Amino acid sequence: MTGSKLKLPAGLRGTGQANGSPATLDIEGHRTRRTELDNYGKVETARLGVAVQALEVVKKGFEVLATYNELQSTRAEWAGRVEVANKSLEMAQIGLDTARENNAPVSEQLAQSRESQKRVLELFDTLMDAAQHPLISREDKQQITSQLLQLSGTLVSLRK
């Protein structure tokens, strides 16, 4: 066992005997290092891009929150306006009901007066038609017509 040793390839031995000059090894080391740095730069650039996109998402989120807050304030403002309008409507309804109650007797009197006037005018029309009957004398027709005209003048003055 003492005679068997592990034999490593020349490139892996640390004895300094490599198959190439030290300048060639330095160039390959620099190339390897440059490739590593390029790859590291690409990874970091990608990370930076992801970070920028994440910041954009956060910015959009804040814009959404600001819009939501504006919507809520507008909604509260309009809810207040609706409440004020409903109170005004209730007050107007109460005023209308009060006015109707106060005007009910006057309205009833007016309706009765119109009904009476309607009957009087119907009677007037009937008398005018009767005054034109051919069997009534001319003098009676004139007298009835003058009385009906006086009556119609009185009705017109009462109506005012």
Summary of the structure (lengths in Angstrom):
residues: 160
radius of gyration: 56.9
end to end distance: 146.5
largest distance: 174.7
contacts: 297
relative contact order: 0.03
helix: 82%
strand: 0%
